[in-house]
Amino acid sequence: MKTTDQHAVDTNKDAVLFTARLAAVGVLLLTALYAPGETSERAFRLLDLMKDSPESPPPTPAPSARRRAQRGGR
């Protein structure tokens, strides 16, 4: 069982971690919106990686493309 002091330490640590994450996302968002082209592109890709949702699978090729691949490219 945690004492009151231990609970206060955990709460403070949680607040610090939350603030640090929020600041990092804020800086990343500002970079994505206002930085030069290449840096902005990298920031948008990093924001995309930070999402909680899993990546979508790559699109499947059209049936005609699969048939051509099975026939040896023709």
C-alpha positions in Angstrom: 0.0 0.0 0.0 1.4 3.4 -1.0 1.7 6.2 1.5 0.6 9.7 0.8 4.1 10.8 0.1 4.7 8.0 -2.4 1.4 8.8 -4.2 2.4 12.5 -4.4 5.8 11.5 -6.0 4.0 9.3 -8.5 1.6 12.1 -9.4 4.4 14.6 -9.8 6.3 12.2 -12.0 3.2 11.6 -14.2 2.6 15.4 -14.5 6.2 15.9 -15.6 6.0 13.1 -18.2 2.7 14.5 -19.5 4.2 18.0 -19.8 7.3 16.7 -21.6 5.2 14.7 -24.1 2.9 17.6 -24.7 5.9 19.9 -25.3 7.5 17.5 -27.7 4.3 17.1 -29.7 3.9 20.9 -29.7 7.4 21.5 -31.0 6.9 18.7 -33.6 3.6 20.2 -34.8 5.1 23.7 -35.1 8.1 22.3 -37.0 5.7 20.4 -39.3 3.7 23.6 -40.0 6.3 26.3 -40.2 9.7 24.8 -41.0 11.3 24.6 -44.4 10.2 21.9 -46.8 12.4 18.9 -46.0 12.3 19.5 -42.3 8.5 19.9 -42.4 8.2 16.6 -44.4 10.2 14.8 -41.8 8.2 16.2 -39.0 4.9 15.1 -40.6 6.3 11.6 -41.1 7.3 11.5 -37.5 3.9 12.6 -36.4 2.4 9.9 -38.6 4.6 7.3 -36.8 3.5 8.6 -33.4 -0.2 7.8 -34.0 -1.6 5.0 -31.9 -3.4 3.4 -34.9 -1.6 0.6 -36.7 -0.3 1.2 -40.2 -2.6 0.4 -43.0 -1.5 -2.5 -45.2 -0.1 -1.7 -48.6 -2.6 -1.7 -51.4 -3.0 -5.0 -53.2 -2.2 -5.0 -56.9 -5.0 -5.2 -59.4 -6.0 -8.7 -60.6 -4.5 -8.0 -64.1 -1.1 -7.1 -62.5 -1.1 -10.3 -60.5 -1.8 -12.3 -63.7 1.1 -10.6 -65.5 3.4 -11.3 -62.6 2.5 -15.0 -62.6 3.0 -15.3 -66.4 6.5 -13.9 -66.1 6.0 -10.2 -66.8 3.8 -10.4 -70.0 
